[in-house]
Structures are given as C-alpha cells and as structure tokens.
C-alpha cells in the first residue's frame, strides 16, 4: 500500500512563529508589556486628510503637564510619566506588595513616523479625558493639486 503523505509548508505560519520567538527574545526590553501580547504605552491612532494629519494618543491617567511632545521632520516623539497611584487616588490604602499589576506605571517614551508631507511649523496638541490629539498641517507643495480637464 503506497504512503499518501504530503508535506504542506505554510510560510505565513512560519512568520507568525518567528514573530512569537522574537517577542519572547525581546520581552525583557520593554517594561510596557505588562501582559504578553500588549502593545507599548501609549497606544496611538494616526489619521490623514488632504491638508492635515491627526495623531490620537490614548494616555489615560497621565498628567498632561508630564507629557513631552516634539516633532522633528516627520518623527513625533512622545514621552512622559504615569503614576498609577495618582490615577487611582488610593493615597490612604497602599499594599505591601502587588499580587497582580496590569496597569503600567512609570516613565514612557515612544517615537512614531508620520507621513513625509507634515509641516512641523503647523502643529497643535490638546488634552481631554485621557486623549491627546495632535494636529499637524501638511506642507503646501505636498498637498494634492486638483487638475481641471478642459474639453
């Protein structure tokens, strides 16, 4: 009886395995990964329109006075500090030790790349309810120009 064995290699499964191995290898580098699989703090969304770029920085429990933002070229640097005790308002109750601690507390730093078309001279930031919204205008020469077709 012939053996009907086929070997199926899935390259995507191999990339997933490699990513998991790299995560395990570099897990010690990032103190922001309280639970395996979490992203670094703070999490962000970046949106784009023809004339602006918006960066939404999700930073609950962060004092906006302790956040430093800078834009050099198209690189946005975000750094600051979050203290869980301040956010939780538990000054009178302090445990000797934590049995489980999932909320990140301490210094954070992150650099994100924005589209090349941003203009660092046109930047504003606003903080409201744990959300920092950074609005960056685009360079005039980089904006798409509508071309009228004449008939």
C-alpha positions as a printed Julia matrix, in Angstrom:
151×3 Matrix{Float64}:
   0.0    0.0     0.0
   1.53   3.34   -1.04
   2.01   6.06    1.53
  -0.04   9.18    0.66
   1.87  11.69    2.67
   2.19  15.31    1.58
   4.23  17.98    3.2
   2.44  21.34    3.29
   4.59  24.3     4.22
   2.79  27.47    5.23
   5.13  30.49    5.06
   2.65  32.66    6.97
   2.66  30.21    9.85
   6.45  30.37    9.84
   6.38  34.2    10.01
   3.95  34.02   12.93
   6.24  31.55   14.72
   9.23  33.83   14.06
   7.32  36.86   15.43
   6.44  34.93   18.59
  10.06  33.89   19.05
  11.23  37.49   18.58
   8.61  38.68   21.1
   9.91  36.18   23.64
  13.52  37.16   22.92
  12.91  40.9    23.37
  10.24  40.71   26.07
  12.74  41.93   28.67
  13.45  45.1    26.67
  10.03  46.7    27.09
   8.69  47.35   30.6
   5.43  48.47   28.98
   4.29  44.93   28.16
   2.56  44.02   31.41
   0.65  41.18   29.78
   2.07  39.15   26.9
   0.74  40.48   23.6
   0.03  44.03   24.77
   1.33  46.94   22.76
   3.62  49.61   24.14
   2.16  52.54   26.07
   0.67  54.84   24.97
  -1.36  53.39   22.14
  -1.96  55.63   19.16
  -4.07  56.07   16.04
  -2.91  58.18   13.1
  -5.39  59.65   10.62
  -4.78  61.63    7.46
  -6.74  64.11    5.36
  -5.62  66.07    2.29
  -4.43  69.01    4.41
  -3.75  67.56    7.9
  -2.55  64.59    9.89
  -4.06  63.71   13.28
  -2.37  61.65   15.96
  -4.6   60.33   18.73
  -2.56  59.38   21.79
  -4.5   57.3    24.3
  -3.0   58.24   27.66
  -5.5   57.68   30.49
  -4.17  58.57   33.91
  -1.37  60.72   32.5
  -0.96  64.27   33.75
  -0.71  66.39   30.56
   1.92  68.54   32.31
   4.16  65.45   32.45
   3.96  64.74   28.71
   6.66  65.93   26.34
   5.86  66.06   22.62
   8.26  67.07   19.89
   8.14  66.9    16.11
  11.38  66.8    14.16
  10.86  66.36   10.44
   8.19  63.67   10.34
   9.14  61.95   13.64
   6.82  62.57   16.58
   8.41  61.86   19.97
   6.13  61.19   22.92
   7.48  60.82   26.45
   6.23  61.32   29.94
   5.25  59.61   33.14
   2.16  57.92   34.52
   1.75  57.1    38.18
  -0.95  54.54   38.87
  -1.33  55.71   42.48
  -2.22  59.24   41.36
  -4.69  58.0    38.78
  -6.36  55.58   41.18
  -6.5   58.12   44.06
  -5.63  55.46   46.64
  -3.34  57.5    48.86
  -4.69  56.08   52.13
  -4.53  52.44   51.01
  -1.1   51.18   49.98
  -0.48  47.45   49.73
   2.83  45.98   50.9
   3.14  44.31   47.53
   1.01  43.72   44.48
  -0.19  40.19   43.73
  -1.02  41.25   40.17
  -0.34  44.55   38.48
  -1.52  45.12   34.9
  -1.66  48.89   34.78
   1.62  50.42   33.63
   3.14  52.97   35.96
   6.36  54.85   35.32
   8.21  56.64   32.54
   7.33  56.03   28.89
   8.82  57.04   25.58
   7.77  56.4    22.02
   8.68  57.71   18.56
   6.3   57.36   15.62
   6.81  58.18   11.98
   4.26  60.46   10.31
   3.79  60.98    6.57
   6.68  62.86    4.92
   4.3   65.68    3.96
   3.81  67.05    7.52
   4.87  70.6     8.32
   6.39  70.86   11.84
   5.62  74.59   11.91
   1.86  73.78   11.83
   1.37  71.65   14.92
  -1.08  71.85   17.84
  -1.87  69.48   20.71
  -4.86  69.27   23.04
  -5.57  67.01   26.03
  -9.07  65.97   27.05
 -10.31  62.98   29.07
  -7.13  60.93   28.7
  -6.78  61.58   24.97
  -4.06  63.76   23.46
  -4.95  64.95   19.97
  -2.04  66.23   17.91
  -2.95  68.03   14.69
  -0.23  68.64   12.1
  -0.72  70.58    8.87
   0.83  69.45    5.62
   3.38  71.31    3.53
   1.76  73.29    0.74
   3.85  71.72   -2.03
   2.93  68.23   -0.81
  -0.82  68.74   -0.94
  -2.54  67.11   -3.86
  -3.46  69.61   -6.54
  -6.7   69.15   -8.43
  -6.19  69.37  -12.17
  -9.1   70.53  -14.26
  -9.51  68.77  -17.58
 -10.71  71.2   -20.22
 -12.83  69.91  -23.05
